[in-house]
């Protein structure tokens, strides 16, 4: 079930927001005391979760929710003594003179533990879950005690009543490194076993979530693992760092096959994109997950921002990664990391696609047209825990070349092509052009011509200072500069075309080119076609079978 939190901006009209959330596909509306403490009672079209966050009885009395989410910090006085362990900080105490909140036995109780700074050890998290289960197993949560700050708090061990064990236990911690994902996975495995056999929480549900920029995998797999998935509406702020918008999940349901249909992550193949911090804004997760859904592939595609390529790769191998897209600044690292490379990757010395495959696992790809020796991995599950899978090795490809070749077919007829910028993807762009138009005159205009000449020494193209571009005439000008800055343009030829390899917004280059009469394209065609080639490598499904108009429409949306 999808939960949307009422934002502070909608606190004065919660019913209108709830109607909007329901229309968008939300199942539950959360009211948080720290965000909208003064929200008035209203007739909600969605079931309510109230998370007091220090506001206590007032919010529950007023809204009469179906669910109550209590943080361990407000259940009882949790002020830790100096030097105590994480588990010792969680004290679920009984207080004299407490009163249960109205209708406590009829509400679905969620007990939450949050750590906004880091993920504790697996042992500490297990102790926290055990304390929650044993402390709430035979008592109704009660209200009326004071913590060390003088705030009213709930005590999980109050008045005896039936059905008092929590409906769900929620653990939400910050993912500071990808080893934390392994801790979450192991905790969930343990809870699946513990909560089935524990005396007090045999039917208790689980919600285990990561927070922060490195939590994408935790969030995208949440519908498969958790009783509740927390999300937000487009145009509003996320209620927690790392949340994905509800529209993301719902777009994946265009073919009627949404992520919750998968029972668990154990037999799902894991893919993703690895790169610098910018990958958190990549459209690749949307592209690949939509393709997985359209073609019935039990796969998940996430994003893994990092500044430590090798360290992250080792952890992703333990997580059960099957394949990766690679973007800046790691394409050369990916090439060196791989055990085997295709001929295009070898010629460029860089790779944008990695597959962690069994030996032997490769067969020729029918879509390679005999060029580049592109190969595809046979379809087989890569569960995160299965013994006896045998030896694996990393294999590398570069599909950026295919992205250029198939994304901009009009390059076949271009006589002269000017490329602004010399780094990053430029060698692949040059190779892509030459595969479809070997006679084209290609000139690279660089801000540092000496450095560009060294990096592109084997490409055979002309290298010129950026300032000289205004003196040439080009049929096509391609911007490969990552910064959104003003750039000089060549003289306008008849039917000249300008391509900006960036996507997502109109850049200064695109606006300037359009004003001078160039036909303008962004980097989306290249992104889509290099991704389609990757998808074929990942799954063995031919790229030609993918409905491009539908995919393009979804990306624009």
Buried (B, 14 or more C-beta within 10 A) or exposed (E): EBBBBBBBEBBEBBBEBBBBBBEBBBBBBBBBBEBBBEBEEBEBBBBBBBBBBBBBBEBBEBBEBBBBBBBBBBBBBBEEEEEEEBBBBBBBBBBEEBEBBEEBEEBBBBBBBBBEEBBBEBEBBBBBBBBBBBBBBBBBBBBBBEBEEEBBBBBBBBBEBEEBBBBBBBBBBBBBBBBBBBBBBBBBBBBEEBBEEBEBBEEBBBBBBBBBBBBBBBBBBBBBBBBBBBBBBEEBEBBBEBBBBBBBBBBBBBEEBBBBEBEEBBEBBBBBBBBBEEBBEBBBBBBBBBBBBBBEBBBBBBBBBBEEBEEBBEBBEBBBBBBBBBBBBBBBBBBBBBEBBBBBBBBBBBBBBBBBBBEEBBEEBEBBEEEBBBBBBEEEBBBBEEEEEEEBEBBBBBBBBBBBBBBBEBBEEBEBBBBBBBBBBBBBBBBBBBBBBEEBBBBBBBBBBEEBBEBBEEBEBBBBEBEBBEEBEBBBBBBBBBEBEEBBBBEBBEEBBBBBBBBEEEBBBBEBBEEEEBEBBBBBBBBBBBBBBBBBBBBBBBBEEBEEEEBEEBBEE
